[in-house]
Amino acid sequence: MKITRNEETATTVLENECIVLNLDNGQYFGLEGALKELWMEIENERKDTKDILVKWKTEFDQTEEELSNILHEAIQELTQSKLLHIEDES
């Protein structure tokens, strides 16, 4: 599955959080933890979730299953907030 940011957003990065404004509807979001990691991972390009998971496995001390669950939950939350687009399901 390939994902990309909604282009109609503005981001401010703080030490432990990203503040994201959805320019389409004016909503603000504070992204922390996995949401921030994912948001920063897809900053400038669309990414395949498999590649993100591979990278996270080298950076975080959690099992692949735990990281996969965290990644999919983060994708779901960002998609529901209309901050993320899923480009395909392959």
Backbone as numpy.savetxt, mean C-alpha at the origin, in Angstrom:
# Nx Ny Nz CAx CAy CAz Cx Cy Cz
-1.10 -10.27 -8.96 -1.95 -9.10 -8.96 -1.05 -7.87 -8.96
-1.34 -6.94 -9.84 -0.57 -5.70 -9.91 -1.40 -4.56 -9.31
-0.71 -3.72 -8.56 -1.40 -2.63 -7.88 -0.68 -1.32 -8.16
-1.41 -0.23 -8.06 -0.85 1.09 -8.26 -1.62 2.09 -7.40
-0.99 3.20 -7.11 -1.64 4.26 -6.36 -2.69 4.96 -7.21
-3.71 5.47 -6.56 -4.62 6.41 -7.20 -3.79 7.65 -7.49
-3.77 8.10 -8.72 -2.96 9.26 -9.09 -3.50 10.56 -8.49
-4.74 10.56 -8.10 -5.36 11.76 -7.55 -5.19 11.81 -6.03
-3.93 11.70 -5.58 -3.62 11.76 -4.16 -2.42 12.66 -3.93
-2.33 13.19 -2.73 -1.16 13.94 -2.29 -0.69 13.30 -1.00
0.62 13.14 -0.85 1.18 12.43 0.29 2.20 13.30 1.03
2.11 13.30 2.35 3.12 13.89 3.20 3.66 12.77 4.09
4.97 12.59 4.08 5.58 11.52 4.85 6.14 12.10 6.14
5.67 11.55 7.25 6.19 11.89 8.56 7.05 10.74 9.05
7.59 10.84 10.23 8.50 9.81 10.73 7.85 8.43 10.77
6.70 8.31 11.38 6.06 7.00 11.54 4.73 6.88 10.81
4.42 7.85 9.95 3.10 7.87 9.33 3.16 8.61 8.00
2.26 8.24 7.10 2.03 8.99 5.86 0.64 9.60 5.98
0.54 10.83 5.62 -0.76 11.47 5.53 -1.09 11.56 4.04
-2.22 10.98 3.67 -2.60 10.93 2.26 -3.94 11.64 2.08
-3.98 12.53 1.12 -5.22 13.23 0.77 -5.72 12.68 -0.55
-6.95 12.20 -0.56 -7.59 11.79 -1.81 -8.17 13.05 -2.43
-7.57 13.50 -3.52 -7.98 14.75 -4.16 -9.35 14.66 -4.81
-9.81 13.44 -5.08 -11.13 13.26 -5.68 -12.26 13.61 -4.71
-12.07 13.23 -3.44 -13.18 13.42 -2.49 -12.80 14.23 -1.25
-11.53 14.65 -1.14 -11.12 15.48 -0.02 -10.86 14.74 1.28
-10.90 13.42 1.28 -10.68 12.66 2.51 -9.19 12.52 2.80
-8.87 12.64 4.10 -7.51 12.44 4.58 -7.40 11.07 5.22
-6.22 10.46 5.09 -5.96 9.17 5.70 -4.59 9.21 6.36
-4.47 8.65 7.54 -3.19 8.47 8.22 -2.79 7.02 8.08
-1.71 6.77 7.38 -1.27 5.40 7.13 -0.07 5.08 8.01
-0.19 4.01 8.77 0.88 3.56 9.65 1.15 2.09 9.41
2.27 1.62 9.90 2.58 0.19 9.83 2.59 -0.34 8.40
1.88 -1.44 8.20 1.85 -2.10 6.89 1.25 -1.20 5.82
0.27 -0.38 6.19 -0.33 0.52 5.20 0.71 1.52 4.70
1.51 2.06 5.60 2.56 2.99 5.19 3.60 2.26 4.34
4.02 1.07 4.78 5.02 0.30 4.02 4.54 0.05 2.59
3.29 -0.37 2.46 2.75 -0.65 1.13 2.66 0.63 0.31
2.18 1.69 0.91 2.04 2.97 0.20 3.39 3.44 -0.33
4.43 3.32 0.49 5.75 3.75 0.06 6.33 2.81 -1.00
6.00 1.55 -0.90 6.49 0.55 -1.86 6.00 0.84 -3.28
4.79 1.34 -3.41 4.21 1.58 -4.74 4.24 3.05 -5.11
5.18 3.78 -4.54 5.23 5.23 -4.70 5.21 5.69 -6.16
6.08 5.16 -6.98 6.23 5.70 -8.33 5.87 4.74 -9.46
5.43 3.56 -9.12 5.17 2.60 -10.18 4.21 1.52 -9.72
3.62 0.85 -10.69 2.77 -0.28 -10.32 3.68 -1.43 -9.93
3.21 -2.21 -8.99 4.01 -3.32 -8.49 3.19 -4.59 -8.47
3.87 -5.69 -8.64 3.24 -6.99 -8.48 3.32 -7.36 -7.01
2.22 -7.82 -6.46 2.19 -8.15 -5.04 3.19 -9.26 -4.69
3.49 -10.13 -5.64 4.48 -11.19 -5.40 5.85 -10.58 -5.12
6.21 -9.53 -5.88 7.49 -8.86 -5.68 7.54 -8.15 -4.34
6.44 -7.55 -3.94 6.38 -6.87 -2.64 6.57 -7.89 -1.53
5.92 -9.02 -1.63 6.02 -10.06 -0.61 7.46 -10.59 -0.50
8.12 -10.79 -1.63 9.51 -11.25 -1.62 10.39 -10.24 -0.88
10.20 -8.96 -1.17 10.99 -7.92 -0.51 10.71 -7.89 0.98
9.43 -7.94 1.36 9.06 -7.90 2.77 9.65 -9.08 3.54
9.75 -10.24 2.90 10.31 -11.42 3.58 11.77 -11.20 3.97
12.50 -10.37 3.21 13.89 -10.08 3.55 14.01 -8.97 4.59
12.96 -8.16 4.75 13.02 -7.00 5.63 12.38 -7.21 7.00
11.42 -8.12 7.09 10.65 -8.28 8.32 10.78 -9.70 8.85
10.76 -9.81 10.16 10.94 -11.09 10.84 9.58 -11.74 11.13
8.88 -12.08 10.05 7.60 -12.76 10.16 7.54 -13.84 9.09
6.62 -14.78 9.27 6.50 -15.86 8.29 5.90 -15.33 7.00
6.08 -16.09 5.94 5.51 -15.71 4.65 3.98 -15.63 4.74
3.38 -16.55 5.47 1.93 -16.53 5.62 1.46 -15.27 6.35
2.16 -14.90 7.42 1.80 -13.68 8.15 1.94 -12.45 7.27
3.05 -12.37 6.54 3.27 -11.22 5.66 2.26 -11.17 4.53
1.91 -12.32 3.99 0.91 -12.38 2.93 -0.44 -11.88 3.43
-0.82 -12.29 4.64 -2.09 -11.83 5.22 -2.06 -10.33 5.46
-0.95 -9.82 5.99 -0.81 -8.37 6.24 -0.91 -7.61 4.92
-0.23 -8.10 3.89 -0.24 -7.44 2.58 -1.65 -7.40 2.00
-2.35 -8.52 2.04 -3.70 -8.57 1.45 -4.69 -7.70 2.24
-4.54 -7.66 3.56 -5.40 -6.78 4.36 -5.13 -5.32 4.05
-3.85 -4.96 3.88 -3.49 -3.58 3.55 -4.03 -3.20 2.17
-3.92 -4.11 1.21 -4.45 -3.86 -0.14 -5.96 -3.64 -0.06
-6.64 -4.48 0.68 -8.10 -4.36 0.81 -8.48 -3.01 1.42
-7.79 -2.62 2.49 -8.12 -1.35 3.15 -7.85 -0.15 2.24
-6.71 -0.16 1.55 -6.39 0.96 0.66 -7.31 1.01 -0.55
-7.74 -0.14 -1.02 -8.69 -0.19 -2.15 -10.05 0.35 -1.71
-10.51 -0.05 -0.54 -11.79 0.45 -0.03 -11.77 1.95 0.18
-10.60 2.49 0.52 -10.46 3.93 0.72 -10.24 4.68 -0.59
-10.23 3.94 -1.69 -10.04 4.48 -3.04 -8.68 5.16 -3.22
-7.69 4.62 -2.51 -6.33 5.12 -2.64 -5.48 4.23 -3.53
-5.96 3.04 -3.81 -5.20 2.03 -4.52 -6.05 1.43 -5.62
-5.42 1.12 -6.74 -6.10 0.45 -7.84 -5.47 -0.93 -8.05
-6.30 -1.92 -8.23 -5.84 -3.24 -8.64 -5.96 -3.28 -10.15
-4.84 -3.45 -10.82 -4.84 -3.39 -12.27 -5.21 -4.70 -12.93
-4.86 -5.79 -12.30 -5.27 -7.09 -12.84 -5.22 -8.12 -11.74
-5.81 -9.24 -11.98 -5.88 -10.31 -10.98 -4.94 -11.46 -11.31
-4.03 -11.29 -12.25 -3.14 -12.39 -12.64 -1.95 -12.49 -11.74
